[in-house]
């Protein structure tokens, strides 16, 4: 692990130097901004418009909790003008300090600033200690309409700082994004105002903590401290789900569904695939709410 980090940092330094000689000094090319995950690219592109190219470091279908970047991603990062971090995800905890130390030309912005965090001292995502969040912050802040306003505001401020001349342009697009967020929240609130709303749901990996807080729901995680549940814990989960009348179990493409299938078989709950890392943020938020408020 340590050798691979050193090797990739060397590659990053070379890429940064190459970017300064070639890409970053070419006025005909748009400057690039690197972001960690796809939903963050959605927010950034919504405000940046055609002024920046936005590059996602963690690819689709991969967990940002444990991802190690490839040399190509480091090349892209080395050519970027700025990095917008989502805040406390595992990838950033392991890599960002090292990477940014070796690319001093890149400006670093934390879009989680001013978020009202959920803290969980047991919130870890990998057996490797290096990939645990460490500070206990529940990192999935983007799965929340309330947090989305804050992420959007931080993104707008960062873009205005990077490109002061186009601040009015970014403000207009920021206002438009806030309208989309408001519309999303209104649709979801309308769904949960109906008598069929469910107070509790199960999910393998606890990515909807902030979503649950926004709408007064109970999230039950199959993971136990970021690890596979023990047989005893799984039995307790089954009993608890029966008690809470859980009939929806969410699964994500990055994680094994076998334990979810066991719980579903024992409780009669439906298994519903979701993708909290979907670029189409509004569509995903509404789809999650629909799954919790609509019977088959």
C-alpha positions in Angstrom: 0.0 0.0 0.0 2.7 2.5 1.0 4.8 1.7 -2.1 1.8 2.2 -4.4 1.1 5.6 -2.8 4.7 6.8 -3.3 4.6 5.6 -6.9 1.4 7.3 -7.7 2.6 10.5 -6.0 5.6 10.5 -8.3 3.3 10.1 -11.3 1.2 13.0 -10.0 4.2 15.3 -9.7 5.2 14.5 -13.3 1.7 15.1 -14.5 1.5 18.4 -12.7 4.7 19.6 -14.3 3.5 18.4 -17.7 0.2 20.2 -17.1 1.9 23.4 -16.4 4.0 23.2 -19.5 1.1 22.2 -21.8 -2.5 22.1 -20.7 -2.8 24.7 -18.0 -1.1 27.4 -20.1 -3.2 26.8 -23.2 -5.8 29.6 -23.2 -7.9 27.8 -25.9 -8.7 25.0 -23.4 -11.2 25.4 -20.5 -9.6 25.0 -17.1 -10.5 21.8 -15.3 -11.9 21.2 -11.8 -11.6 17.8 -10.2 -14.3 16.4 -7.9 -14.5 13.2 -5.9 -17.8 11.7 -6.9 -20.5 11.9 -9.6 -23.2 13.7 -7.6 -20.7 16.4 -6.9 -20.0 16.7 -10.6 -23.7 17.3 -11.1 -23.7 20.2 -8.6 -20.5 21.7 -10.0 -21.5 21.5 -13.6 -24.9 23.0 -12.8 -23.2 26.1 -11.6 -20.0 26.1 -13.6 -21.8 25.8 -17.0 -19.4 26.1 -19.9 -16.6 27.9 -18.0 -14.9 24.8 -16.6 -14.4 21.1 -17.4 -15.3 19.0 -14.4 -13.6 15.7 -13.9 -14.7 13.0 -11.4 -11.9 11.1 -9.8 -13.8 8.1 -8.4 -15.4 6.3 -11.4 -18.9 4.9 -11.6 -19.6 1.6 -9.8 -16.7 2.0 -7.4 -16.9 2.8 -3.7 -15.4 6.1 -2.8 -14.7 4.8 0.7 -11.9 2.5 -0.4 -10.9 3.7 -3.9 -7.3 4.1 -4.8 -6.7 6.4 -7.9 -5.1 5.1 -11.1 -2.2 6.9 -12.7 -4.6 8.3 -15.3 -6.8 9.9 -12.6 -3.6 11.4 -11.1 -2.7 12.8 -14.5 -6.2 14.5 -14.7 -5.9 15.8 -11.2 -2.4 17.2 -11.9 -3.9 19.2 -14.8 -6.7 20.6 -12.7 -6.9 24.2 -11.5 -8.8 23.2 -8.3 -10.2 20.2 -6.4 -13.6 20.3 -4.9 -13.8 17.7 -2.1 -17.1 16.3 -0.8 -15.7 16.5 2.7 -15.1 13.3 4.7 -15.3 10.3 2.3 -12.6 7.6 2.7 -10.8 8.4 -0.6 -10.2 11.9 0.5 -9.1 10.9 4.0 -6.4 8.7 2.6 -5.2 10.6 -0.5 -6.0 14.3 -0.6 -3.4 15.6 1.9 -0.6 13.7 0.1 -1.8 14.6 -3.4 -2.2 18.3 -2.7 1.1 18.6 -1.1 2.7 17.5 -4.4 0.5 19.8 -6.5 0.7 23.2 -4.9 -0.9 24.9 -8.0 -4.2 23.2 -7.2 -6.6 25.1 -5.0 -8.5 22.9 -2.6 -12.2 23.7 -1.6 -14.2 21.7 0.9 -17.8 21.8 -0.1 -19.0 20.3 3.2 -18.3 23.5 5.1 -21.2 24.5 7.4 -22.9 21.1 7.0 -24.6 20.0 10.2 -22.8 16.6 10.4 -24.1 13.4 11.8 -21.4 11.7 13.9 -21.0 8.0 14.4 -18.0 6.7 16.3 -18.5 3.3 14.7 -18.7 4.7 11.1 -15.9 2.9 9.2 -15.9 1.4 5.8 -13.0 -0.9 5.4 -10.9 -3.4 7.3 -7.8 -1.4 6.4 -7.4 1.2 9.1 -6.1 3.7 6.5 -9.4 3.8 4.8 -11.6 4.5 7.8 -13.1 7.9 8.1 -11.4 8.4 11.5 -13.2 11.5 12.6 -16.6 9.8 12.9 -18.4 12.0 10.4 -21.1 10.3 8.4 -19.8 11.3 5.0 -22.8 10.8 2.6 -23.8 14.5 2.9 -25.0 14.8 -0.7 -28.0 12.5 -0.2 -30.0 15.3 1.3 -31.9 18.3 0.0 -31.0 20.3 3.0 -27.3 19.6 2.6 -27.6 20.1 -1.2 -28.3 23.8 -0.7 -25.1 24.1 1.4 -23.0 22.2 -1.1 -24.3 24.4 -3.9 -23.5 27.5 -2.0 -20.0 26.4 -1.3 -19.5 25.5 -4.9 -20.8 28.9 -6.1 -18.4 30.6 -3.7 -15.5 28.5 -4.8 -16.2 29.1 -8.5 -16.5 32.9 -7.9 -13.2 32.9 -6.1 -11.5 31.0 -9.0 -13.1 33.1 -11.7 -14.2 36.5 -10.2 -15.0 37.9 -13.7 -17.9 35.5 -14.1 -19.4 35.7 -10.7 -22.7 37.0 -12.0 -22.9 34.1 -14.4 -22.3 31.6 -11.5 -24.8 33.4 -9.3 -27.5 33.0 -11.9 -26.8 29.3 -12.3 -26.6 28.8 -8.6 -30.0 30.3 -8.2 -31.3 28.0 -10.9 -29.8 25.0 -9.1 -31.4 26.1 -5.8 -34.8 26.0 -7.6 -34.1 22.4 -8.7 -33.2 21.5 -5.1 -36.4 23.2 -3.8 -38.5 21.4 -6.4 -36.9 18.1 -5.4 -37.6 18.7 -1.7 -41.2 19.7 -2.5 -41.9 16.5 -4.5 -40.4 14.3 -1.7 -42.3 16.1 1.1 -45.5 15.6 -0.9 -44.8 11.9 -1.1 -44.1 11.5 2.6 -47.2 13.5 3.5 -49.4 10.6 2.3 -50.7 8.0 4.7 -48.6 5.3 3.1 -45.3 6.7 4.2 -42.9 4.3 5.9 -41.1 5.3 9.0 -38.3 2.7 8.7 -36.2 1.2 5.9 -33.2 -1.1 5.7 -30.0 -0.5 3.6 -26.8 -2.5 3.4 -24.4 0.5 3.5 -25.8 3.5 5.5 -25.7 6.0 2.7 -29.0 7.6 3.5 -28.5 8.9 7.0 -29.0 12.6 6.0 -32.0 11.7 3.8 -33.5 9.9 6.8 -32.9 12.9 9.0 -34.4 15.3 6.5 -37.7 13.4 6.3 -38.0 11.9 9.8 -37.3 8.3 8.8 -35.4 5.5 10.5 -32.4 4.0 8.6 -31.4 0.5 9.6 -28.0 -0.6 8.3 -27.0 -4.2 7.6 -23.3 -3.3 8.0 -22.0 -3.7 11.5 -19.3 -1.1 12.0 -18.6 -1.1 8.3 -18.1 -4.9 8.2 -20.2 -7.9 7.3 -22.7 -8.5 10.1 -22.2 -11.5 12.4 -24.8 -14.2 12.5 -26.1 -12.9 15.9 -26.3 -9.4 14.6 -28.1 -10.5 11.5 -30.7 -12.3 13.6 -31.2 -9.2 15.7 -31.6 -7.1 12.5 -34.3 -9.5 11.3 -36.2 -9.3 14.6 -35.9 -5.5 14.6 -37.1 -5.2 11.0 -40.1 -7.3 11.8 -40.8 -5.1 14.9 -40.5 -1.9 12.8 -42.6 -3.4 9.9 -39.8 -2.7 7.4 -40.8 -3.7 3.9 -38.1 -2.0 1.8 -34.4 -3.0 1.8 -32.1 -0.9 -0.4 -29.1 -2.4 -2.0 -26.2 -0.5 -3.8 -24.2 -1.7 -6.8 -20.9 -1.4 -4.8 -21.9 -3.9 -2.1 -22.8 -7.6 -1.9 -26.5 -8.2 -1.6 -26.5 -11.7 0.0 -27.2 -10.5 3.6 -30.0 -8.3 2.3 -31.5 -11.3 0.5 -31.4 -13.3 3.8 -33.2 -10.5 5.6 -35.7 -10.1 2.8 -36.5 -13.8 2.8 -37.1 -13.9 6.6 -39.2 -10.7 6.7 -40.9 -10.5 3.3 -39.4 -7.1 2.6 -38.8 -6.0 -1.0 -35.2 -5.5 -2.2 -34.9 -2.4 -4.2 -31.6 -1.4 -6.0 -30.6 2.3 -5.7 -27.5 4.2 -6.6 -26.7 7.1 -4.2 -23.7 7.8 -6.3 -25.8 8.6 -9.4 -24.9 11.7 -11.3 -28.6 12.4 -11.8 -29.0 13.6 -8.2 -32.6 14.9 -8.5 -33.8 11.7 -10.2 -32.1 9.5 -7.6 -33.5 11.4 -4.6 -37.0 11.2 -6.0 -36.7 7.5 -6.9 -35.6 6.7 -3.3 -38.6 8.5 -1.9 -40.9 6.8 -4.4 -39.7 3.4 -3.4 -40.5 4.2 0.2 -44.0 5.5 -0.5 -45.3 3.3 -3.2 -46.4 -0.3 -3.0 -45.8 -2.7 -5.9 
